[in-house]
C-alpha cells in the first residue's frame, strides 16, 4: 500500500497522481534497495567444454563399403617376386619384358638382354606362352578341317560348323587374357607369375 509523501493520502493501486493534492506518483517511487531485490544464483562458467561423444560421431560417419577386386585382379593374384630384382634393372628393361608376350618377338629380349634378370624372367614365361599359342594354332587348324554340308537356297557347300568355331574362340580367350596380363605386369615393373603356365618351367 502506497501513500502520498506530500499530503499523506492513500494512493490507489496503479494511480499516477494523488487524488487529493495532484502530486505525481513518479516522484514517490523508490527503487527497491539491493537487499530487497530477489537473490539470483550466479552462473558459474563450465570449467571444461562439453566433449563430443566419440560413439555418436562414429555412428554418424558414412559407411564405406570395401572395394571388391575385379576379375583381372583376382586372376593376377599370383606369387610376386619383384623384391628379388634390381629396381634399376626393372626400369631399364620394361620394354624388353613386355616384348616377351608378343609371340615370336620373345626372341628379342631372350637374345638382346641376356644379362637382365628381369627381362629373363618374363622371357621364360613368354616362351612358355608362345608354345601354348603354337599348340592353339595347330588345334584350331585341325578343328577347322571338320566340315559339314551347308545349304544356301539350292547351293550346297562345305563349312566348319558354328559350334566348332565357338569352341576355337573359347579356347583362345584364356590365351589372350594371359597375354594381356603378362604385358601389363611387365610394363608395371612386376615380376609376377602368370596363372597356370607361370609354374611351368620349360626354359631354365
C-alpha positions as semicolon CSV with decimal commas, in nm:
position;residue;x (nm);y (nm);z (nm)
1;X;0,000;0,000;0,000
2;X;0,142;0,339;-0,106
3;X;0,084;0,688;0,044
4;X;0,147;1,031;-0,097
5;X;0,460;1,182;0,057
6;X;0,321;1,535;0,027
7;X;-0,024;1,504;0,184
8;X;-0,012;1,151;0,322
9;X;-0,326;1,045;0,138
10;X;-0,360;0,679;0,042
11;X;-0,282;0,612;-0,323
12;X;-0,487;0,376;-0,531
13;X;-0,308;0,092;-0,700
14;X;-0,182;0,194;-1,040
15;X;-0,259;0,565;-0,986
16;X;-0,021;0,813;-1,148
17;X;-0,141;1,123;-0,947
18;X;-0,253;1,178;-0,595
19;X;-0,630;1,222;-0,599
20;X;-0,609;1,475;-0,313
21;X;-0,319;1,706;-0,394
22;X;-0,239;1,609;-0,754
23;X;0,127;1,520;-0,687
24;X;0,264;1,281;-0,949
25;X;0,323;0,932;-0,815
26;X;0,658;0,904;-1,001
27;X;0,812;1,143;-0,751
28;X;0,729;0,898;-0,471
29;X;0,856;0,586;-0,647
30;X;1,167;0,447;-0,498
31;X;1,375;0,167;-0,641
32;X;1,393;-0,126;-0,403
33;X;1,721;-0,150;-0,225
34;X;1,973;-0,410;-0,320
35;X;1,887;-0,604;-0,008
36;X;1,520;-0,618;-0,110
37;X;1,595;-0,748;-0,460
38;X;1,544;-1,123;-0,502
39;X;1,861;-1,327;-0,478
40;X;1,985;-1,472;-0,805
41;X;2,229;-1,761;-0,819
42;X;2,541;-1,654;-1,011
43;X;2,603;-1,857;-1,321
44;X;2,930;-2,045;-1,292
45;X;3,120;-2,096;-1,619
46;X;3,173;-2,454;-1,723
47;X;3,537;-2,534;-1,644
48;X;3,556;-2,787;-1,927
49;X;3,373;-2,751;-2,257
50;X;3,149;-3,038;-2,350
51;X;3,338;-3,301;-2,543
52;X;3,174;-3,464;-2,843
53;X;3,065;-3,818;-2,792
54;X;3,304;-4,041;-2,993
55;X;3,047;-4,316;-3,013
56;X;2,794;-4,078;-3,163
57;X;3,049;-3,943;-3,410
58;X;3,148;-4,289;-3,514
59;X;2,787;-4,386;-3,572
60;X;2,731;-4,077;-3,786
61;X;3,030;-4,140;-4,011
62;X;2,938;-4,251;-4,358
63;X;2,989;-4,622;-4,408
64;X;3,234;-4,705;-4,682
65;X;3,198;-5,045;-4,836
66;X;3,531;-5,217;-4,905
67;X;3,631;-5,226;-5,269
68;X;3,596;-5,571;-5,413
69;X;3,875;-5,685;-5,651
70;X;3,769;-5,727;-6,011
71;X;3,814;-6,037;-6,225
72;X;4,162;-5,947;-6,351
73;X;4,287;-5,863;-6,001
74;X;4,170;-6,200;-5,872
75;X;4,321;-6,376;-6,173
76;X;4,651;-6,192;-6,123
77;X;4,671;-6,288;-5,755
78;X;4,986;-6,499;-5,807
79;X;5,329;-6,512;-5,636
80;X;5,513;-6,181;-5,668
81;X;5,896;-6,187;-5,659
82;X;5,958;-5,827;-5,765
83;X;6,156;-5,758;-5,446
84;X;6,424;-6,003;-5,565
85;X;6,515;-5,789;-5,868
86;X;6,722;-5,474;-5,902
87;X;6,497;-5,164;-5,941
88;X;6,739;-5,018;-6,196
89;X;6,727;-5,340;-6,398
90;X;6,347;-5,328;-6,392
91;X;6,334;-4,964;-6,503
92;X;6,574;-5,022;-6,794
93;X;6,414;-5,340;-6,931
94;X;6,037;-5,291;-6,907
95;X;6,004;-5,273;-7,286
96;X;6,211;-5,586;-7,334
97;X;6,000;-5,767;-7,076
98;X;5,675;-5,663;-7,248
99;X;5,801;-5,796;-7,584
100;X;5,824;-6,140;-7,424
101;X;5,447;-6,186;-7,457
102;X;5,413;-6,095;-7,825
103;X;5,459;-6,433;-7,985
104;X;5,784;-6,483;-8,174
105;X;5,909;-6,146;-8,051
106;X;6,005;-6,324;-7,729
107;X;6,336;-6,396;-7,902
108;X;6,431;-6,027;-7,888
109;X;6,461;-5,998;-7,507
110;X;6,600;-6,351;-7,488
111;X;6,899;-6,264;-7,707
112;X;6,918;-5,883;-7,671
113;X;6,907;-5,865;-7,288
114;X;7,071;-6,184;-7,162
115;X;7,219;-6,006;-6,857
116;X;6,887;-5,868;-6,734
117;X;6,732;-6,096;-6,472
118;X;6,404;-5,907;-6,501
119;X;6,382;-5,944;-6,881
120;X;6,490;-6,307;-6,847
121;X;6,210;-6,377;-6,600
122;X;5,944;-6,255;-6,842
123;X;6,115;-6,413;-7,144
124;X;6,092;-6,756;-6,979
125;X;5,719;-6,710;-6,927
126;X;5,690;-6,567;-7,279
127;X;5,847;-6,879;-7,429
128;X;5,601;-7,100;-7,243
129;X;5,311;-6,881;-7,358
130;X;5,443;-6,885;-7,716
131;X;5,446;-7,265;-7,718
132;X;5,089;-7,262;-7,590
133;X;4,995;-7,024;-7,872
134;X;5,158;-7,255;-8,127
135;X;4,965;-7,551;-7,987
136;X;4,645;-7,347;-8,005
137;X;4,712;-7,259;-8,367
138;X;4,764;-7,625;-8,458
139;X;4,448;-7,726;-8,272
140;X;4,248;-7,451;-8,443
141;X;4,373;-7,565;-8,782
142;X;4,278;-7,926;-8,714
143;X;3,934;-7,832;-8,584
144;X;3,886;-7,612;-8,887
145;X;3,925;-7,917;-9,110
146;X;3,596;-8,050;-8,978
147;X;3,345;-7,968;-9,247
148;X;2,974;-8,034;-9,271
149;X;2,738;-7,964;-9,560
150;X;2,552;-7,635;-9,556
151;X;2,283;-7,511;-9,789
152;X;2,221;-7,170;-9,934
153;X;1,898;-7,186;-10,124
154;X;1,974;-7,462;-10,375
155;X;2,351;-7,443;-10,337
156;X;2,537;-7,692;-10,118
157;X;2,878;-7,611;-9,974
158;X;3,107;-7,747;-9,701
159;X;3,192;-7,533;-9,397
160;X;3,306;-7,563;-9,038
161;X;3,005;-7,588;-8,803
162;X;2,934;-7,290;-8,582
163;X;2,988;-7,484;-8,263
164;X;3,339;-7,576;-8,376
165;X;3,415;-7,210;-8,439
166;X;3,272;-7,126;-8,097
167;X;3,495;-7,389;-7,935
168;X;3,802;-7,246;-8,110
169;X;3,711;-6,899;-7,986
170;X;3,655;-7,011;-7,625
171;X;3,991;-7,187;-7,617
172;X;4,163;-6,874;-7,743
173;X;4,014;-6,639;-7,480
174;X;4,229;-6,761;-7,186
175;X;4,542;-6,738;-7,401
176;X;4,456;-6,380;-7,492
177;X;4,394;-6,293;-7,125
178;X;4,732;-6,440;-7,024
179;X;4,900;-6,232;-7,295
180;X;4,743;-5,912;-7,164
181;X;4,833;-5,995;-6,802
182;X;5,193;-6,061;-6,898
183;X;5,228;-5,731;-7,085
184;X;5,064;-5,534;-6,803
185;X;5,285;-5,690;-6,535
186;X;5,599;-5,630;-6,740
187;X;5,508;-5,267;-6,809
188;X;5,431;-5,205;-6,440
189;X;5,765;-5,347;-6,332
190;X;5,622;-5,655;-6,161
191;X;5,781;-5,998;-6,159
192;X;5,462;-6,198;-6,113
193;X;5,387;-6,549;-6,232
194;X;5,117;-6,592;-6,490
195;X;4,821;-6,805;-6,381
196;X;4,853;-7,175;-6,467
197;X;5,151;-7,152;-6,706
198;X;5,364;-6,947;-6,466
199;X;5,463;-7,261;-6,277
200;X;5,564;-7,444;-6,594
201;X;5,943;-7,404;-6,631
202;X;6,029;-7,510;-6,986
203;X;6,345;-7,299;-7,003
204;X;6,579;-7,259;-6,706
